Amino acid sequence: MDTHISPLRVSDYHRILADHRRYWGERDLRSLHVLALVQEFGSTCLAARAGDGIRGYVLGFVTPDGTGYAHLIATRDDARGTGLGRALYAAFARAAQARGARRLKAITSVGNTGSTAFHRSLGFEAEVVDDYNGPGLPMTVFRRELPPVLR
């Protein structure tokens, strides 16, 4: 099925929340889906669309120090293993770099081995940072430099 990646719309955001289980299963991450990210950083919040709806998405933004931060990335249950996650990350990297990003960053819970393996396969370095999410709340932090843009 042909998939097209483009900026995420507010209507997409609401559709994603309505279908939350298709992207996240039993994990309830709706509180991490912040509509302000779509409203204020729409060019780096992306949806992968096909004839059957939104197959995946990424919510991200570029920080003032030039870091493209991927806040959430998800693929729908029937799109996993198709390379869509890689395609979304590549599209996010291009969008972030166009807005001045020189590096990428993401985080996950320490026990999320699937996310860790995925990010490492994309060339990210992983580091467990104690107290990242508050006292006694370590997180795995992923970092990767972006290649220089030739102009």
Residue pairs with C-beta under 8 A, 6 or more apart in sequence:
1 50
1 51
1 52
1 55
2 50
2 51
3 48
3 49
3 50
3 55
3 84
3 87
4 48
4 49
4 50
5 46
5 47
5 48
5 49
5 87
5 88
5 91
6 46
6 47
6 49
7 42
7 43
7 45
7 46
7 47
8 38
8 42
8 45
8 46
8 47
8 57
8 59
9 38
9 42
9 47
10 35
10 38
10 39
12 38
12 47
12 54
12 57
13 33
13 35
13 38
15 53
15 54
16 23
16 33
16 47
16 54
16 57
17 30
17 33
19 53
19 54
19 76
20 28
20 29
20 30
22 76
22 77
22 78
23 56
23 57
23 74
23 75
23 76
23 77
24 74
25 77
29 72
32 71
32 72
33 59
33 72
34 59
34 71
37 45
37 59
37 60
37 61
37 71
38 45
38 59
40 61
41 60
41 61
41 62
43 95
43 98
43 99
44 58
44 60
44 61
44 62
44 68
44 92
44 95
44 96
44 99
45 57
45 58
45 59
45 60
45 61
46 57
46 58
46 88
46 91
46 92
46 95
47 54
47 56
47 57
48 54
48 55
48 56
48 57
48 75
48 79
48 84
48 87
48 88
49 55
53 76
54 76
55 75
55 76
55 78
55 79
55 84
56 73
56 74
56 75
56 76
56 79
56 84
56 85
56 88
57 72
57 73
57 74
57 88
58 70
58 72
58 73
58 74
58 88
58 89
58 91
58 92
59 70
59 71
59 72
59 73
60 68
60 69
60 70
60 71
60 72
60 73
60 92
60 96
61 68
61 69
61 71
62 68
62 69
62 96
62 99
62 100
62 101
63 69
66 100
66 101
66 102
66 103
67 101
67 102
67 103
67 104
67 105
68 92
68 93
68 95
68 96
68 97
68 99
68 101
68 103
68 104
68 105
68 146
69 104
69 105
69 106
70 89
70 92
70 104
70 105
70 106
71 106
73 85
73 88
73 89
73 92
73 106
75 82
75 84
75 85
75 88
85 118
86 122
89 122
92 104
93 101
93 104
93 146
96 104
96 146
97 146
97 149
101 146
102 145
102 146
103 143
103 144
103 145
103 146
104 124
104 142
104 143
104 144
104 146
105 141
105 142
105 143
105 144
106 119
106 124
106 141
106 142
107 132
107 133
107 139
107 140
107 141
107 142
108 115
108 116
108 119
108 139
108 140
108 142
109 139
109 140
110 128
110 138
110 139
110 140
112 140
115 140
116 126
116 140
116 142
119 126
119 142
120 126
122 144
123 144
124 142
124 143
124 144
125 142
125 143
125 144
126 140
126 141
126 142
127 140
127 141
127 143
128 138
128 139
128 140
128 141
129 138
129 139
129 140
129 141
130 138
131 137
131 138
132 138
132 139
132 141
133 139
